[in-house]
Amino acid sequence: MKKFYFGLVFCFLFFSCGISECESGENKRTCEKSSFSIANWNVQTFFDGHTDGSEYKDFKSAGKWSNDKYHTRLTRLCEVITKLNADIFVLEEIENESVIYDISNQLAGNSWDSGANWTYSCFAKEKDSSIGCAVLSKFPLFGVKTHSLFVNTQKYEQPSMRPLLEVSTEIGGREITIFVNHWKSKSSGEYESEIWRDWQESVLAGKLKALETRGGSAVICGDFNRDASEFILDFSSGQGGANTLFRHAGLSENYTPSHVKAYSPWFSADGSYATSIGSYFYKGSWERIDHIFSFGKARITGFTPKAEAPWSNEDKTPAAYKIYNGNGYSDHLPIMANVIVK
C-alpha cells in the first residue's frame, strides 16, 4: 500500500537575469523575456549554529561546530551564489528555514538593487528530518507543494526520505514548474537502496505525467544519487543529447508501467558525456548524480558543472567542507543551465 502526503513546506518573501543564449530564428527580445539561468547545488550538510538534536553526529560533537563557524560558512555560500548569479538557485542539504532567512538577508545586504536580489524562496523537509531542500528565486514563486511516500509493501522498513518539492514561477508570461529532488543515498548499499530511489522516481514520473496532460513545462533539479548513465536513456531527443526516461509504476497492482521523457544535458548526441568532469568525485572517479533536466516546452541551451576556485580544487574536484578545520565548501560542485521556455 502506498500513500502520498504533504511534508513541511515554507515560503518566504524578502524585502531587503542572467540572459540565456537564444535559439536561432527566434526574436531576441522575446527570447530574453522567456529565458533564465538556474543552478543546482548540494551544499553538504548545511546546519545552522544552534543544536536541536537532529544534526548529524559530527555536528553534535563538542568543540567541532559553533555559531561562528556557521556564519563563516554562510558568508562563503553567499559569495558563491553572488558570483554564479543564476536567476534561480536550488539547494539540497539545508537544515531548516532559518538558514534560508540568513542566506536571503545576507544576499540582500550585498546589493542596493532589490531587483538583483533573490527576493523569493521556499523550503521543505519531512518532519523530524535533519535536512531539506530550498529554492531561491529572482522571480515570484507560487503553487508550492510537497509530495512524499509511505511504503509498507517492501521487505524492509522504509528509511527516511526527502519529499519531492514542486513550485512554479512565471517567466516572460510563461509558467514553468520546478521539481526539486534529493533521492535516497547509496550509503546503506547501492542494491539495498535502489528500490527507494525507484519509488522516488515513480513519484516524480507521476507528477510529470500530470503536468504533461496539462501541457505544462518544467525544470527538474536535484541530487538524485543516481548517475546520468544509470537511467533509461533515449538518444532521439532532437536536442543533441539524451532523453532520460523516468519510470512511473502507478498506484495499483493492475497499472501498466509507463515512462515520461525529460531532456538530460549531461550527454552529447553520440552518447558520450558532454563534459569532461561530473558534479561529484568518489573513490577517484567522477559521478554525475546531480541533474538539471528540461521537460515540455522548456529547452536547455547551455549547461556546465561550475568547477571554479575557491569551491573546487586545482584538479576541478569539489573542495569538500571539513568540520574539524572549517575549510572547504561542499563535496558536490554546483551545476548550472540556461533555459528557454517556448
N, C-alpha and C positions, 0 to 999 in steps of 0.2 A: 504494500500500500504506500502510495506517495501523497504527500500533502505539500502545498505551496503556502507560504505565509510571509508576512512582512517582518523585516528586521527593523533596527533603529536607523532612522534617517533624519538628517538635519540639513536645513537650507539656510543660507545666510546672504544678506545684502550688506556690503560695507561701504560707507560713505567716507571716506577718509580724506594694427592687424597686419600682423605680418601679411603681405600680399603674396599669394602663391603664383606660380607660373601658369599662364593661360594656355589653353589648348589652341592650336592653330585654327583659324576660321571663326573664332568667337570674338565678339565685340569686347574690347579691352575693359571698358567701363563696367559692363555687365559682369564680366569675369571677376573683376576686382571685388565687386559688391558681394558675390557669392563664393568668395574664396576665403580660406582661413588656414592657419597653421595650428597643429596640435602636437603636443609632446606627451609621452607616457614614461613614467619613471617609478620603479620600485625603490623607495628611498631607504630601505633596510632598517626595520625596527625603530621607527622614529617615535620614541617615547618622550613625553614631557618631563619636567623636572620634579614632579610630585609622584610619590609612591602610593598606589591604591591597591596593590596586591595582585593585579592581573599582568604585571610586567613579566618579561622573560627572566630567567634565573640570573643571568649576568647583570641585569639592571637592578636587581634587588640586593646584590652583594654590597656590603658596607664599604664605602670609600671609593667605589668604582664609578658611581653615577651621581650627578649633582645638578642643581639648577643652573649653575654657571656653565657646566659642560653642555647642558641642553641649549642655552642661549647662544653659545658659540656655534653649535651645530645648526641652530636655526638661522643664524646670520649667513653661514655658508650656503645653506639650501636656498635662501632668498637671493643670494648673489648669482647662483646658477640659473634660477628662474628668470631673473632680470637679464642675464646675458643671453640666454636662449630666446627669450621674448616671444614665445609661442602665444597665440591668442587664447588657447585652451590648454591647461595642464591637467593631466590625470595622474594621480599619485596613489601608490599602494604602500601599505605598512605604516599608516598613520595611526597613532594611538587613539585619539579622541577629537572631538570638535574644538576643544580649547586650543589644540595645536593649529587648527585651521584659522582660528581667530588671530593667533600670534603671527602666523605666516602672512595673512592678509594685512594686518596692521603694520607689520614691518615693511611689506612691499609698498603700502600706501605712503609710508614715511619717506620712501626713496624718490617720490615724484610729486610735483605740484599739479600735474595734469591728471585729473581723475579719469579722463578718457583713456589714458595709457595704463591704468591700473586693472588688476583682476578684481573687479568690483563684486562679482557674483561667485558663490561657491556652495557646494553641498558635500555632505559626509555621511557615510553609512557603515555600520558594522552590526554583527549579531550581538545580542545581549550576552554579557559575560565574556565576550571575545577580547583578546588582547589588542588586536589591530584591525583597522578597516581601510576603506578606500575613499578618495576625495576627488572632487573636480573644482578647479579654479578657472574662471572664465571672464573674458572682457565683454562677453555677450550675456544678456539676461538668460537665466535658466528657469525652466518650468516643467511640470509634469513629472516630478521626481518620484520614483518608485523603487522598491527593492523586491527581489524575488529569491526565495530561499527554499531549501529542500528538507523534508523529513522522510527518511527512507528506513523502513524496518523489514525489508524483504531480503536483505543480504545476509550472508553467513556471519559477518562481523558487524558490530555496532557502528553506526555512522559516527565518524570523527567530527570535530568542529570544522566548519567550512564557511568561508566568506560568502555573503549574498551577491547576486548579480544586481548591480546598481544601474538603473535606467533613468536618464534625464534628457530633456530636449532643449534646444535653443533654436533661434531663427537668425539666419544669416542671408542678407540680401533678399529678404522676402521669402526665403525658402526654409522650411522647417527641417531640422536634422536631429536624429536621436543619437545619443552617445550611450553605449553599453560598456560598463566598467567591470572587468573580471579579475579575480585573483583565485585561481583554481588550486586545488589541493596539491601540496608539495610531494616530492618523492622521498621525503625523509623517513617515512615508515616502510620504504621499499618500493621500487618502481612498479613491480607487478601488483603488489598488495594495494597500492594507492590508485592504480589506473582506473578501477571501477568507479571511484568517486569523481575523478576528472570526467569520466564518461557521463555520469549523472549531471554534472555541471554543464557539460557540452549540450546535453539534451534540453536543459532549461533555456540556455541561450538560443538554441535552434528553434525552440517553440516560440520564443518572443520574436525572432526574426521572421518566422513564418507568418505570424500575425501582422507584423509590420509590412511584409511583402504584400499581403492581401489588401492592405490599405494604400498601397503604392508609395510607402514611405522610404526614406533613405537613412542610412546610419553610418557611424564610425564605431568600430568595435575595438576596445583597447584593453590592455592589462598584462599582468603576469600570468600566463596560462600554465606554467610549469610543464609545458609540452612543446618540444622543439617544432619548428616550422615543418620539418621533414616527417614528423610523426603523425600529421593529419592526413586525411584522404585528400589527394591533390588532383586538380584538373588543369592542364596547361592550354586549354582552348579559351582562355579568358578574353582575348581580344585586346587586352591592355598591355601585352608584352610580358606578363608574369604568370602567376598561378592563381587559380581559384582554390580556396580551401572549402571542403565540403563538411559542414557541421552536421552531425547525425542527430536526428530527432526520434527518440524512442517512443514517444506518445504517452498517453495517460491510461491506457488499458491494455490488457493482455492480447486483445484482438486487433490492436492497431498495427498497421504495416509500417515498419521503419522507413523514414524518408530522409532526404538531405536538403540543405539550403546552402547556396553558394555565396561566399564573400571573397573579395579580392585580397591576396597577400602580396605585399611589395618586397618580400624577402627574396623572391626568385626572379631570374631573367627568363626570357622566352624559351631558351634552350634547356631549362630545368636546373641550371647552375644557380648558386647563390648570387644575388645581386650585389652583395657587399663582402669584402674580404674578412670582416670581423662580425661578431654577433653582439649580443647585449649582456651576456653572462659568461664568465670564464670559469670552468670547473675541471679540475684534475688535468690541467694542461691543454684543454680543448675549448673552443668557442661553442656556445649554445645560443640558439635563437628562440628563447622561451617567452620573450616579451614581444607583444604584437600590436600593430595598428592595422586593422582591416577596413576596407570600404565596402558598402552594401547599397544596393538600389542605385539611385542616380548620383551618388557620391563617387568621385573619382580622385584617386591619389596621384598627384603629378610630381611628387618628389618625396624621397624617403631616405633616412640615414640614421645609423646609431651615432650619437654625439660623443665621440671619444676625444675630449679636449682636456688639457690641463686647466685647473688642478684636480678635477674629479676623475681623471684617468691617469694611469702611469705612462712612462715613456713608450712602453710596448703596446699601448692602447687598451690594456686591460683595466677594469674598474679599480679605482682606489677605494677599497672597502673601508668602512668605518671600523675602527678599533677602539672599543670602550676602555681598554686598560690605559691607553695613552691619549685618547681623544683625537687621534689623527684620522684623516680619510673622510669619505663622503658616503658611498654606498657600494655594495658588491654587485650592483647592476649598473649598466650605462643607460642614460636616457635615450629614447628613440624619438624621432621627430618626423612628421609628414606634413606636406602641403596638400590641401584638399579643395576640390571644386564641387559645388552642389549644383547640378544642372536643373 
